[in-house]
Each structure stands twice: as C-alpha cells, then as structure tokens.
Amino acid sequence: MYREMYVMLFDAVTKSLESLAEGDAVSARWILEDAQRETESLFMDWDWEREEESGG
C-alpha cells in the first residue's frame, strides 16, 4: 500500500513541478491538493487487519 501511495504522490509532485515550470502555480496547487486527498483516502480505507494477517 505504501508503494501505491508513494507513486501517486511522486507523480503528482512531478506534474506539479511541470506546471510551475510553465508558470501555472494554480494548477500545481490543485494537482498537489488532489494527490493529498487521494492518498489520505487510500490510507484511511486501508484494511489494517487484513494487512497484519497477510504479514504485510
């Protein structure tokens, strides 16, 4: 699960940096805020009990 969240945030940072390089700070912020919400949702929905049972 952590890998999925890491990749999601890394991609968002990359896209955000591209937007900043183009001078679009508003889009950069939206990209980061969306990624923050998505990863938080993944984390909150994580089935901790199943993860512990599987040894992960």
Backbone torsions as a table, in degrees:
resi	resn	phi	psi	omega
1	MET	NA	-40.6	-179.3
2	TYR	-62.4	-35.4	179.4
3	ARG	-63.0	-43.4	179.5
4	GLU	-61.1	-43.1	178.7
5	MET	-66.9	-39.7	178.5
6	TYR	-61.2	-48.0	-179.1
7	VAL	-62.1	-41.6	179.4
8	MET	-60.4	-47.1	-179.8
9	LEU	-69.5	-39.8	178.8
10	PHE	-60.3	-44.9	178.0
11	ASP	-61.3	-41.0	179.5
12	ALA	-65.1	-40.6	178.0
13	VAL	-63.4	-43.1	178.7
14	THR	-60.0	-48.1	179.2
15	LYS	-64.1	-38.6	179.3
16	SER	-64.2	-43.0	177.9
17	LEU	-62.9	-37.6	176.8
18	GLU	-63.6	-41.2	177.8
19	SER	-64.4	-41.3	178.1
20	LEU	-63.4	-39.5	178.8
21	ALA	-63.1	-28.5	177.8
22	GLU	-86.8	-0.7	179.0
23	GLY	84.2	17.3	-177.0
24	ASP	-108.5	78.6	-177.7
25	ALA	-68.0	-31.3	-179.6
26	VAL	-64.1	-47.5	177.9
27	SER	-63.3	-39.3	178.7
28	ALA	-58.8	-43.4	178.9
29	ARG	-64.8	-45.0	-179.8
30	TRP	-60.5	-42.0	179.2
31	ILE	-59.4	-46.2	-179.1
32	LEU	-68.1	-40.6	179.0
33	GLU	-64.5	-41.0	177.7
34	ASP	-62.6	-44.6	179.4
35	ALA	-63.8	-37.4	178.2
36	GLN	-62.7	-45.2	179.0
37	ARG	-64.2	-43.1	-178.1
38	GLU	-64.6	-45.2	-179.4
39	THR	-70.2	-34.9	176.4
40	GLU	-63.7	-40.7	178.9
41	SER	-63.8	-44.4	176.4
42	LEU	-57.7	-45.8	-178.3
43	PHE	-63.7	-43.6	-177.6
44	MET	-69.8	-29.1	-179.9
45	ASP	-87.7	-4.9	-177.4
46	TRP	-57.9	132.3	179.3
47	ASP	-87.8	89.0	-176.3
48	TRP	-60.5	-40.6	-178.2
49	GLU	-63.4	-44.9	179.9
50	ARG	-63.0	-40.4	179.8
51	GLU	-61.9	-42.4	179.9
52	GLU	-68.2	-38.1	179.7
53	GLU	-65.5	-35.3	-177.6
54	SER	-84.1	-4.8	179.3
55	GLY	81.0	12.6	-178.1
56	GLY	-97.7	NA	NA
